[in-house]
């Protein structure tokens, strides 16, 4: 990978997909003066290609610990933010494990320590975004994390039979296909710092993550898709590995892109990373029980949308399928170095 001046990188999404990507990108972040480069499982240190790394995270979750805190304390859901904080921590040791610790008994059952910590800091500072930044400092995070909006936003979906389903938990539990996702309030404003990060970015990634509830939900926030569309950055969509029950069953790679562009209202990326590697048959059999299958790489159709596909083996095959965060990070950074005006 050739060197250039350091990139300003913005990663947009939510769920495990975004935290997986951040785990790979953090090894390329230039360390602050006097601090070591984060460890990684490789023979040589990563070049400090990233001067500034920002994550823009969806905040519409209404289930589990996040949903309970949201309802009880009238705060934004902290779960996806917490996962990003841990992913960006230079050493995922005791402190990071503490943030992910989940109580198993009593009134706190189901809550994670990190969620409660963010809730406490929000109460102290009176500001969720400030609580996130303070937590980043405590964990020595290798990047900035921004909630996409500070509005107490919820999502609704119009399903393929015309019915309307309200709330992320109910949407993901529905057996109908999503035709359109909607945000309430419709004029929920983006966090200004998030828009500033997009405006100054050299590389913007969208995904991987649940098509509607992790990706499209960010693009319904006022000014976010417009800011991405205006950007001169290298803009990359990272396609999921598998279709997802209740979100994208049966959708090809190009159809994922079409759904995103339909909701964004404009072209917001130029490239799409699409896995073309074979997946182990036993793993496929496990996913097939819920109707899931590898996303079809219909490359000609992707190109017809004005998007250039970047194919390869981006998969890590374990008990569950995940993107290989090392390969993912190296690929998007190399593409940015080759295509952006840096």
Residue frames relative to the residue before (quaternion, step in Angstrom):
aa qw qx qy qz dx dy dz
X 1.0000 0.0000 0.0000 0.0000 0.00 0.00 0.00
X 0.3448 -0.7618 0.5069 0.2093 3.58 -0.61 1.10
X 0.4465 -0.6941 0.5018 0.2589 3.57 -1.17 0.55
X 0.0074 0.7518 -0.6593 0.0046 3.53 -1.26 0.49
X 0.6745 -0.4055 0.3306 0.5209 3.54 -1.17 -0.23
X 0.6410 -0.5823 0.3431 0.3637 3.54 -1.16 0.61
X 0.4191 -0.7289 0.5033 0.1994 3.52 -1.05 0.92
X 0.2843 -0.6842 0.6364 0.2144 3.51 -1.30 0.52
X 0.0886 -0.8404 0.5334 -0.0360 3.53 -0.41 1.31
X 0.0787 -0.7675 0.6355 0.0302 3.56 -1.04 0.90
X 0.0915 -0.7831 0.6148 0.0205 3.58 -0.79 1.07
X 0.1270 -0.8138 0.5670 0.0115 3.57 -0.69 1.17
X 0.4491 0.6894 -0.4920 0.2845 3.58 -0.92 0.86
X 0.2529 -0.7384 0.5962 0.1880 3.52 -1.11 -0.83
X 0.7339 0.4326 -0.2938 0.4334 3.54 -1.29 -0.04
X 0.7665 -0.3556 0.2598 0.4675 3.55 -1.27 -0.36
X 0.5662 0.6227 -0.3852 0.3786 3.59 1.13 -0.55
X 0.6874 0.4718 -0.2864 0.4721 3.58 0.83 -0.96
X 0.6736 0.4913 -0.3146 0.4538 3.60 0.85 -0.87
X 0.5972 0.5534 -0.3588 0.4565 3.60 1.12 -0.61
X 0.6670 0.4915 -0.2988 0.4736 3.58 0.88 -0.92
X 0.6605 0.5165 -0.3134 0.4458 3.60 0.90 -0.89
X 0.6009 0.5690 -0.3550 0.4349 3.56 1.08 -0.71
X 0.6815 0.4590 -0.2864 0.4928 3.59 1.08 -0.64
X 0.6786 0.5196 -0.2997 0.4240 3.58 0.90 -0.91
X 0.6186 0.5999 -0.3674 0.3499 3.60 0.94 -0.78
X 0.6092 0.5729 -0.3591 0.4145 3.61 1.12 -0.55
X 0.6932 0.4543 -0.2682 0.4910 3.59 1.26 -0.33
X 0.5027 0.6595 -0.4258 0.3621 3.60 1.27 0.02
X 0.4761 -0.6597 0.4998 0.2971 3.55 -0.91 0.91
X 0.3915 -0.7361 0.4925 0.2497 3.63 -0.66 1.00
X 0.5567 -0.5745 0.4732 0.3690 3.53 -1.21 0.51
X 0.6471 -0.5291 0.3620 0.4125 3.61 -1.09 0.57
X 0.8217 0.2370 -0.1872 0.4833 3.55 -0.90 0.96
X 0.6724 0.4444 -0.3080 0.5055 3.60 1.25 0.05
X 0.5011 -0.6749 0.4480 0.3044 3.60 -1.07 0.71
X 0.5580 -0.5480 0.4922 0.3822 3.53 -1.31 0.37
X 0.5247 -0.6497 0.4279 0.3457 3.64 -0.89 0.78
X 0.5317 -0.6362 0.4609 0.3163 3.53 -1.13 0.71
X 0.0196 0.7666 -0.6418 0.0024 3.54 -1.23 0.51
X 0.5349 -0.6622 0.4204 0.3141 3.62 -1.11 0.55
X 0.4936 0.6497 -0.4455 0.3684 3.59 0.56 1.08
X 0.6358 -0.5792 0.3593 0.3621 3.60 -1.22 0.37
X 0.8010 0.1826 -0.0845 0.5638 3.61 1.09 -0.60
X 0.5841 -0.5757 0.4207 0.3877 3.61 -1.11 0.54
X 0.4989 -0.6352 0.4992 0.3138 3.55 -1.15 0.65
X 0.4892 -0.6301 0.4988 0.3388 3.60 -1.05 0.63
X 0.4636 -0.6837 0.4895 0.2792 3.58 -1.04 0.78
X 0.0130 0.8551 -0.5151 0.0573 3.57 0.43 1.26
X 0.7246 0.4077 -0.2290 0.5062 3.59 1.16 -0.54
X 0.2283 -0.7820 0.5679 0.1174 3.53 -0.73 1.09
X 0.7925 0.0377 0.0075 0.6086 3.55 1.15 -0.64
X 0.0573 -0.7998 0.5973 -0.0171 3.57 -0.73 1.12
X 0.0069 -0.8011 0.5972 -0.0395 3.56 -0.76 1.09
X 0.1642 -0.7583 0.6236 0.0956 3.55 -1.06 0.82
X 0.1386 -0.7643 0.6264 0.0648 3.56 -0.90 0.99
X 0.1138 -0.8647 0.4868 -0.0475 3.52 -0.36 1.36
X 0.4900 -0.6586 0.4940 0.2865 3.55 -1.01 0.86
X 0.1088 -0.7997 0.5895 0.0355 3.59 -1.09 0.73
X 0.4310 0.7029 -0.4641 0.3237 3.60 0.82 0.98
X 0.3706 0.7406 -0.4857 0.2798 3.61 1.25 0.14
X 0.0265 -0.8073 0.5894 0.0137 3.58 -0.98 0.82
X 0.6071 0.5617 -0.3528 0.4375 3.58 1.20 0.42
X 0.8043 0.3216 -0.2133 0.4520 3.55 -1.33 0.19
X 0.8191 -0.1866 0.1741 0.5138 3.53 -1.17 -0.70
X 0.6430 0.5333 -0.3268 0.4419 3.60 0.94 -0.87
X 0.6734 0.5041 -0.2952 0.4531 3.55 0.93 -0.90
X 0.6451 0.5201 -0.3224 0.4576 3.58 1.01 -0.81
X 0.6725 0.4783 -0.2992 0.4791 3.59 0.93 -0.86
X 0.6168 0.5518 -0.3425 0.4447 3.55 1.03 -0.75
X 0.7058 0.4506 -0.2603 0.4807 3.56 0.93 -0.90
X 0.7161 0.4727 -0.2656 0.4396 3.59 0.85 -0.96
X 0.8115 0.2788 -0.1066 0.5024 3.58 0.94 -0.92
X 0.3666 -0.7512 0.4742 0.2765 3.58 1.31 0.02
X 0.4533 0.6556 -0.4609 0.3902 3.57 0.90 1.02
X 0.6023 -0.5304 0.4316 0.4119 3.56 -1.26 0.19
X 0.5566 -0.6210 0.4234 0.3539 3.61 -1.05 0.63
X 0.2928 -0.8241 0.4629 0.1443 3.61 -0.63 1.05
X 0.4642 0.7534 -0.4160 0.2094 3.61 1.17 -0.40
X 0.7055 0.4393 -0.2745 0.4837 3.61 0.75 -0.97
X 0.6027 0.5461 -0.3444 0.4690 3.57 1.10 -0.72
X 0.6492 0.5269 -0.3161 0.4484 3.58 0.90 -0.94
X 0.6572 0.5121 -0.3172 0.4530 3.60 0.90 -0.87
X 0.6514 0.5042 -0.3126 0.4730 3.58 1.05 -0.73
X 0.6089 0.5525 -0.3459 0.4520 3.58 1.04 -0.76
X 0.6803 0.4763 -0.2849 0.4786 3.55 0.89 -0.93
X 0.6473 0.5344 -0.3228 0.4374 3.59 0.94 -0.86
X 0.7296 0.4252 -0.2308 0.4833 3.58 1.05 -0.75
X 0.4636 0.6584 -0.4626 0.3708 3.57 1.24 -0.01
X 0.4932 -0.6933 0.4260 0.3076 3.65 -0.78 0.93
X 0.7735 0.1432 -0.0923 0.6105 3.57 1.11 -0.59
X 0.2239 -0.7891 0.5579 0.1266 3.57 -0.47 1.17
X 0.2209 0.7999 -0.5123 0.2212 3.53 0.70 1.20
X 0.8618 -0.1210 0.0734 0.4871 3.54 -1.14 -0.73
X 0.6795 0.4962 -0.3144 0.4396 3.60 0.81 -0.93
X 0.6577 0.4919 -0.3079 0.4803 3.56 0.98 -0.80
X 0.6403 0.5118 -0.3214 0.4741 3.58 1.00 -0.81
X 0.6070 0.5516 -0.3481 0.4540 3.57 1.10 -0.69
X 0.6533 0.5152 -0.3154 0.4564 3.59 0.93 -0.85
X 0.7175 0.4280 -0.2479 0.4905 3.60 1.10 -0.66
X 0.4600 0.7011 -0.4478 0.3104 3.61 1.24 -0.20
X 0.1402 -0.7973 0.5855 0.0426 3.55 -0.87 1.02
X 0.4160 -0.7168 0.5084 0.2338 3.57 -0.80 1.07
X 0.2843 -0.8042 0.5099 0.1116 3.54 -0.96 0.92
X 0.7927 0.2427 -0.1223 0.5457 3.59 1.18 -0.31
X 0.7788 0.3847 -0.2553 0.4246 3.53 -1.36 0.21
X 0.7863 -0.3294 0.2399 0.4643 3.53 -1.32 -0.31
X 0.6852 0.4817 -0.2799 0.4692 3.58 1.18 -0.53
X 0.3467 0.7650 -0.4884 0.2368 3.59 1.24 0.02
X 0.7967 0.2772 -0.2317 0.4845 3.54 -0.90 1.01
X 0.6192 0.5282 -0.3517 0.4625 3.59 1.19 -0.38
X 0.2982 -0.7100 0.6007 0.2148 3.56 -1.15 0.62
X 0.6053 -0.5718 0.4072 0.3752 3.55 -1.14 0.64
X 0.6473 0.5429 -0.3258 0.4245 3.57 0.94 -0.86
X 0.6318 0.5218 -0.3299 0.4686 3.57 1.02 -0.75
X 0.6716 0.4866 -0.2940 0.4752 3.57 0.95 -0.88
X 0.6191 0.5458 -0.3358 0.4541 3.57 1.06 -0.75
X 0.6633 0.4869 -0.2944 0.4860 3.57 0.94 -0.89
X 0.6274 0.5283 -0.3356 0.4633 3.58 1.06 -0.73
X 0.6586 0.5063 -0.3078 0.4638 3.59 0.97 -0.87
X 0.6691 0.4929 -0.2994 0.4687 3.58 0.92 -0.88
X 0.6090 0.5365 -0.3504 0.4674 3.58 1.09 -0.68
X 0.6527 0.5123 -0.3094 0.4645 3.56 1.02 -0.82
X 0.6709 0.5000 -0.2954 0.4611 3.57 1.02 -0.82
X 0.7677 0.3675 -0.1932 0.4881 3.58 0.82 -1.00
X 0.3593 -0.7410 0.4879 0.2893 3.56 1.18 -0.54
X 0.7364 0.3427 -0.1936 0.5503 3.58 1.27 0.17
X 0.4086 -0.7413 0.4786 0.2334 3.59 -0.55 1.19
X 0.6483 0.5230 -0.3289 0.4450 3.61 0.90 -0.88
X 0.6478 0.5024 -0.3167 0.4772 3.60 1.02 -0.77
X 0.6173 0.5430 -0.3380 0.4581 3.58 1.06 -0.75
X 0.6393 0.5193 -0.3198 0.4683 3.58 1.02 -0.80
X 0.6745 0.4910 -0.3033 0.4604 3.60 0.88 -0.89
X 0.6365 0.5165 -0.3283 0.4694 3.59 1.03 -0.76
X 0.6382 0.5151 -0.3185 0.4753 3.58 0.99 -0.81
X 0.6180 0.5431 -0.3395 0.4558 3.59 1.04 -0.75
X 0.6525 0.5078 -0.3143 0.4665 3.57 1.00 -0.80
X 0.6456 0.5272 -0.3187 0.4514 3.58 0.98 -0.85
X 0.7378 0.3907 -0.2107 0.5085 3.57 1.00 -0.86
X 0.3670 -0.7458 0.4741 0.2904 3.60 1.31 -0.02
X 0.0843 0.8481 -0.5165 0.0825 3.56 1.03 0.86
X 0.4183 -0.7196 0.5096 0.2180 3.53 -1.11 0.82
X 0.7766 0.2095 -0.1642 0.5710 3.57 1.09 0.60
X 0.4995 -0.6270 0.5056 0.3190 3.52 -1.36 0.11
X 0.1784 -0.7770 0.5983 0.0800 3.56 -1.06 0.80
X 0.0476 -0.8092 0.5852 -0.0224 3.54 -0.76 1.10
X 0.3842 -0.6412 0.5975 0.2903 3.59 -0.96 0.77
X 0.5525 -0.6400 0.4088 0.3435 3.58 -0.92 0.86
X 0.7859 -0.0024 0.0203 0.6181 3.57 1.08 -0.75
X 0.3901 -0.6953 0.5470 0.2552 3.55 -1.24 0.44
X 0.4735 0.6660 -0.4423 0.3696 3.58 1.29 0.03
X 0.4602 -0.6482 0.5284 0.2982 3.56 -1.16 0.64
X 0.0660 0.8665 -0.4848 0.0991 3.53 0.63 1.25
X 0.1100 -0.7596 0.6377 0.0647 3.53 -1.20 0.67
X 0.3248 -0.7435 0.5503 0.1972 3.55 -1.22 0.43
X 0.1071 -0.7408 0.6591 0.0734 3.50 -1.32 0.57
X 0.1931 -0.7877 0.5761 0.1014 3.56 -1.16 0.54
X 0.2742 -0.6920 0.6390 0.1939 3.50 -1.13 0.78
X 0.2748 -0.7976 0.5207 0.1312 3.54 -0.60 1.17
X 0.7068 -0.4963 0.3068 0.3999 3.55 -1.29 0.26
X 0.6756 0.4476 -0.3051 0.5002 3.60 1.23 -0.22
X 0.6201 -0.5762 0.3259 0.4211 3.59 1.29 0.19
X 0.5322 0.6293 -0.4142 0.3862 3.59 1.21 -0.22
X 0.3206 -0.7259 0.5788 0.1882 3.57 -1.26 0.54
X 0.0987 -0.7816 0.6155 0.0245 3.56 -0.85 1.02
X 0.2233 -0.8064 0.5411 0.0839 3.57 -0.80 1.06
X 0.8010 0.2991 -0.2359 0.4618 3.56 -1.06 0.85
X 0.5775 -0.6324 0.3999 0.3266 3.55 -0.99 0.90
X 0.6570 0.5216 -0.3266 0.4354 3.58 0.88 -0.89
X 0.6827 0.4725 -0.2866 0.4780 3.59 0.91 -0.87
X 0.6253 0.5410 -0.3417 0.4467 3.58 1.04 -0.72
X 0.7077 0.4522 -0.2755 0.4677 3.58 0.83 -0.94
X 0.6574 0.4992 -0.3096 0.4719 3.60 1.21 -0.44
X 0.5418 0.6385 -0.4010 0.3713 3.59 1.21 -0.37
X 0.3726 -0.7268 0.5322 0.2228 3.55 -1.14 0.63
X 0.5589 0.5885 -0.3926 0.4327 3.57 1.28 0.07
X 0.5037 -0.6231 0.5000 0.3287 3.56 -1.27 0.37
X 0.4524 -0.6849 0.5062 0.2645 3.56 -1.08 0.77
X 0.2210 -0.7712 0.5853 0.1179 3.56 -0.89 0.98
X 0.7994 -0.0583 0.0736 0.5934 3.57 1.02 -0.79
X 0.2417 -0.7504 0.5992 0.1393 3.54 -1.06 0.83
X 0.0981 -0.7975 0.5949 0.0213 3.56 -1.01 0.85
X 0.2768 -0.7572 0.5759 0.1356 3.55 -1.15 0.74
X 0.0696 -0.7731 0.6293 0.0369 3.55 -1.07 0.79
X 0.4694 -0.2605 -0.8273 0.1653 1.56 -1.47 2.03
X 0.5842 -0.6251 0.3970 0.3323 3.56 -1.10 0.73
X 0.7300 0.3973 -0.2327 0.5052 3.58 1.18 -0.49
X 0.1960 0.7946 -0.5486 0.1712 3.60 1.14 0.57
X 0.3106 -0.7906 0.5067 0.1473 3.55 -0.66 1.15
X 0.4994 -0.6425 0.4960 0.3030 3.54 -1.13 0.71
X 0.5517 -0.5625 0.4895 0.3736 3.55 -1.21 0.51
X 0.5084 -0.6834 0.4176 0.3162 3.64 -0.66 1.01
X 0.6396 0.5332 -0.3329 0.4424 3.59 0.99 -0.78
X 0.6171 0.5376 -0.3435 0.4606 3.58 1.11 -0.65
X 0.6576 0.4966 -0.3066 0.4765 3.58 0.97 -0.83
X 0.6235 0.5337 -0.3377 0.4608 3.58 1.04 -0.73
X 0.6434 0.5240 -0.3197 0.4574 3.57 0.99 -0.84
X 0.6450 0.5110 -0.3170 0.4716 3.58 0.97 -0.85
X 0.6686 0.5315 -0.3044 0.4216 3.57 0.89 -0.95
X 0.7610 0.3725 -0.1988 0.4926 3.60 1.02 -0.73
X 0.4612 0.7311 -0.4169 0.2811 3.61 1.28 -0.06
X 0.3174 -0.6955 0.6105 0.2072 3.53 -1.32 0.56
X 0.7770 0.1273 -0.0524 0.6143 3.57 1.22 -0.56
X 0.0251 -0.7719 0.6353 -0.0039 3.57 -0.92 0.97
X 0.0800 -0.7829 0.6158 0.0384 3.56 -0.87 0.98
X 0.1222 -0.7507 0.6451 0.0730 3.53 -1.20 0.69
X 0.7706 0.2321 -0.2107 0.5549 3.57 -0.52 1.19
X 0.5625 -0.0658 -0.7921 -0.2279 1.41 -2.51 0.12
X 0.2408 0.7633 -0.5787 0.1563 3.55 -1.31 0.23
X 0.7046 -0.4333 0.3339 0.4520 3.55 -1.28 0.23
X 0.5640 -0.6707 0.3601 0.3200 3.55 -0.66 1.17
X 0.7908 0.3126 -0.1583 0.5018 3.57 0.72 -1.04
X 0.7974 0.3832 -0.1900 0.4258 3.58 0.60 -1.15
X 0.7290 0.3579 -0.2557 0.5245 3.63 1.23 -0.14
X 0.7715 0.3563 -0.1858 0.4932 3.59 1.03 -0.73
X 0.7383 0.4262 -0.2546 0.4566 3.58 0.51 -1.18
X 0.5890 0.5956 -0.3791 0.3932 3.61 1.00 -0.69
X 0.6279 0.5242 -0.3370 0.4662 3.62 1.08 -0.65
X 0.7014 0.4953 -0.2625 0.4403 3.55 1.03 -0.82
X 0.5933 0.5436 -0.3667 0.4669 3.58 1.29 0.00
X 0.5331 0.6110 -0.4061 0.4214 3.58 1.28 -0.17
X 0.5765 -0.6407 0.3926 0.3208 3.54 -0.86 1.02
X 0.8501 0.1768 -0.1880 0.4591 3.54 -1.04 1.00
X 0.5358 0.6428 -0.4227 0.3480 3.64 1.14 -0.27
X 0.7117 0.4220 -0.3054 0.4713 3.68 0.64 -0.89
X 0.6194 0.5430 -0.3469 0.4485 3.58 1.05 -0.69
X 0.6472 0.5167 -0.3166 0.4625 3.58 1.00 -0.82
X 0.6520 0.4971 -0.3140 0.4787 3.59 0.99 -0.80
X 0.6487 0.5316 -0.3158 0.4437 3.59 0.95 -0.88
X 0.6866 0.4847 -0.2778 0.4653 3.60 1.04 -0.75
X 0.5661 0.6578 -0.3715 0.3301 3.56 1.16 -0.58
X 0.3484 -0.7141 0.5713 0.2058 3.54 -1.20 0.67
X 0.4053 0.7300 -0.4581 0.3050 3.58 1.29 0.17
X 0.5265 -0.5253 0.5339 0.4022 3.52 -1.36 0.12
X 0.1035 -0.8295 0.5488 0.0023 3.59 -0.50 1.20
X 0.0318 -0.8385 0.5394 -0.0710 3.54 -0.51 1.26
X 0.2224 -0.7237 0.6390 0.1359 3.55 -1.03 0.91
X 0.1802 -0.7692 0.6054 0.0963 3.58 -0.86 0.97
X 0.2850 -0.8030 0.5060 0.1337 3.53 -0.30 1.31
X 0.5412 -0.6111 0.4717 0.3334 3.55 -1.12 0.68
X 0.5530 -0.6140 0.4567 0.3295 3.55 -1.28 0.34
X 0.8017 0.1559 -0.0306 0.5762 3.55 1.00 -0.93
X 0.5240 -0.5553 0.5164 0.3878 3.53 -1.27 0.34
X 0.2909 -0.7770 0.5421 0.1330 3.56 -1.17 0.55
X 0.5214 -0.6450 0.4657 0.3085 3.52 -0.90 0.96
X 0.8476 0.1521 -0.1588 0.4829 3.54 -1.06 0.94
X 0.7325 0.3620 -0.2525 0.5183 3.61 1.22 0.12
X 0.8568 -0.0361 0.0924 0.5061 3.59 0.73 -0.97
X 0.2238 0.7874 -0.5472 0.1745 3.61 1.08 0.55
X 0.8325 0.2230 -0.1743 0.4763 3.55 -0.94 0.94
X 0.5778 0.6018 -0.3841 0.3954 3.61 1.22 -0.14
X 0.3668 -0.7088 0.5622 0.2166 3.57 -1.02 0.86
X 0.7096 -0.4226 0.3268 0.4594 3.57 -1.30 0.04
X 0.6782 0.4899 -0.3034 0.4560 3.59 0.88 -0.90
X 0.6458 0.5172 -0.3260 0.4574 3.59 1.05 -0.68
X 0.5701 0.5473 -0.3783 0.4821 3.59 1.14 -0.54
X 0.6715 0.4998 -0.2939 0.4614 3.56 0.89 -0.96
X 0.6441 0.5309 -0.3222 0.4467 3.58 0.94 -0.86
X 0.6482 0.5174 -0.3235 0.4555 3.59 0.93 -0.87
X 0.6581 0.5059 -0.3102 0.4635 3.58 0.95 -0.86
X 0.6909 0.4810 -0.2879 0.4566 3.58 0.82 -0.97
X 0.6056 0.5562 -0.3550 0.4449 3.59 1.06 -0.69
X 0.7105 0.4400 -0.2602 0.4836 3.58 0.93 -0.87
X 0.6613 0.5055 -0.3138 0.4568 3.59 1.05 -0.70
X 0.3486 -0.7735 0.4669 0.2494 3.57 1.11 -0.63
X 0.7825 0.1287 -0.1003 0.6009 3.58 1.27 0.11
X 0.6068 -0.5478 0.4205 0.3936 3.55 -1.28 0.24
X 0.0431 -0.8431 0.5353 -0.0278 3.56 -0.58 1.13
X 0.7830 0.1467 -0.1788 0.5774 3.60 1.19 0.24
X 0.3867 -0.7429 0.5205 0.1665 3.50 -1.27 0.65
X 0.7737 0.2403 -0.1079 0.5762 3.55 1.20 -0.57
X 0.1168 -0.7683 0.6234 0.0863 3.55 -1.27 0.49
X 0.2630 -0.7426 0.5969 0.1520 3.57 -0.78 1.07
X 0.0110 0.8139 -0.5754 0.0797 3.55 -0.59 1.19
X 0.3752 -0.7341 0.5214 0.2203 3.57 -0.71 1.06
X 0.0676 -0.7951 0.6021 0.0292 3.57 -0.93 0.92
X 0.4578 0.6794 -0.4532 0.3513 3.59 1.25 0.21
X 0.5399 -0.6187 0.4699 0.3239 3.54 -1.18 0.63
X 0.2738 -0.7413 0.5921 0.1578 3.56 -1.17 0.70
X 0.6027 -0.5941 0.4012 0.3505 3.56 -1.02 0.85
X 0.5520 -0.6630 0.4046 0.3035 3.57 -0.89 1.00
X 0.6446 0.5228 -0.3346 0.4463 3.61 1.00 -0.72
X 0.6368 0.5078 -0.3246 0.4809 3.57 1.07 -0.74
X 0.6369 0.5282 -0.3251 0.4579 3.58 0.99 -0.83
X 0.6304 0.5392 -0.3304 0.4502 3.56 1.02 -0.78
X 0.6285 0.5331 -0.3279 0.4619 3.57 1.03 -0.78
X 0.7004 0.4594 -0.2724 0.4735 3.59 0.86 -0.93
X 0.6125 0.5836 -0.3509 0.4013 3.57 1.06 -0.69
X 0.5582 0.6173 -0.3930 0.3910 3.59 1.16 -0.46
X 0.7392 0.3186 -0.2132 0.5537 3.58 1.18 -0.47
X 0.6407 -0.5816 0.3065 0.3967 3.56 1.21 0.51
X 0.5243 0.6602 -0.4000 0.3595 3.58 1.28 0.06
X 0.0164 -0.7898 0.6124 -0.0300 3.54 -1.13 0.71
X 0.6399 -0.5034 0.3824 0.4370 3.62 -1.19 0.31
X 0.4896 -0.6584 0.4849 0.3028 3.56 -1.02 0.80
X 0.4414 -0.7124 0.4884 0.2432 3.54 -0.78 1.09
X 0.3003 -0.7604 0.5548 0.1544 3.55 -0.82 1.05
X 0.0216 0.8145 -0.5758 0.0671 3.59 0.30 1.27
X 0.1589 -0.8816 0.4395 0.0659 3.49 0.55 1.32
X 0.6313 0.5316 -0.3474 0.4452 3.60 0.97 -0.74
X 0.6560 0.4984 -0.3064 0.4768 3.56 1.01 -0.81
X 0.6034 0.5399 -0.3516 0.4698 3.60 1.07 -0.69
X 0.6655 0.5016 -0.3038 0.4617 3.58 0.90 -0.91
X 0.6347 0.5478 -0.3353 0.4297 3.58 1.03 -0.74
X 0.6423 0.5060 -0.3152 0.4817 3.58 1.25 -0.36
X 0.5526 -0.6241 0.3870 0.3942 3.58 1.28 0.04
X 0.5805 0.5556 -0.3657 0.4697 3.56 1.27 0.42
X 0.3221 -0.7552 0.5437 0.1739 3.58 -0.88 0.97
X 0.2934 -0.7721 0.5315 0.1877 3.62 -0.59 1.05
X 0.1463 -0.7354 0.6562 0.0850 3.54 -1.13 0.79
X 0.0895 -0.8418 0.5323 0.0031 3.57 -0.33 1.24
X 0.2751 0.7488 -0.5783 0.1710 3.54 -1.28 0.36
X 0.5897 -0.5306 0.4531 0.4067 3.53 -1.32 -0.30
X 0.0325 0.8231 -0.5610 0.0828 3.55 -0.30 1.29
X 0.5711 0.6463 -0.3404 0.3745 3.57 1.29 0.12
X 0.1768 -0.7143 0.6660 0.1226 3.52 -1.24 0.73
X 0.1817 -0.8252 0.5312 0.0611 3.56 -0.51 1.20
X 0.1182 0.7697 -0.6126 0.1356 3.52 -0.41 1.32
X 0.7861 -0.2029 0.1891 0.5523 3.58 -1.02 -0.78
X 0.7453 0.1001 -0.0918 0.6527 3.53 1.22 -0.59
X 0.5211 -0.6380 0.4667 0.3219 3.56 -1.17 0.54
X 0.0458 0.7592 -0.6479 0.0431 3.51 -1.03 0.87
X 0.5388 -0.5520 0.4975 0.3968 3.54 -1.25 0.27
X 0.4530 -0.6286 0.5507 0.3105 3.55 -1.18 0.57
X 0.3339 -0.7976 0.4561 0.2103 3.57 -0.22 1.22
X 0.6094 0.5481 -0.3630 0.4432 3.61 1.08 -0.59
X 0.6831 0.4752 -0.2834 0.4767 3.58 0.86 -0.98
X 0.6356 0.5439 -0.3242 0.4417 3.57 0.98 -0.89
X 0.6881 0.4844 -0.2853 0.4589 3.58 0.81 -1.02
X 0.6673 0.5010 -0.3106 0.4552 3.58 0.86 -0.91
X 0.6638 0.5242 -0.3110 0.4334 3.59 0.95 -0.86
X 0.7069 0.4539 -0.2879 0.4598 3.60 0.79 -0.95
X 0.6497 0.5095 -0.3274 0.4595 3.59 1.03 -0.71
X 0.6358 0.5203 -0.3296 0.4652 3.58 0.98 -0.79
X 0.6479 0.5157 -0.3163 0.4629 3.57 0.98 -0.85
X 0.6501 0.5151 -0.3167 0.4602 3.57 0.99 -0.82
X 0.6495 0.5184 -0.3156 0.4579 3.58 0.99 -0.81
X 0.6945 0.4861 -0.2696 0.4569 3.55 1.05 -0.76
X 0.8032 0.3437 -0.1358 0.4672 3.57 1.06 -0.72
X 0.6736 0.4957 -0.3196 0.4454 3.61 1.07 -0.54
X 0.5321 -0.6357 0.4673 0.3073 3.53 -1.24 0.55
X 0.3300 0.7345 -0.5233 0.2788 3.57 0.47 1.22
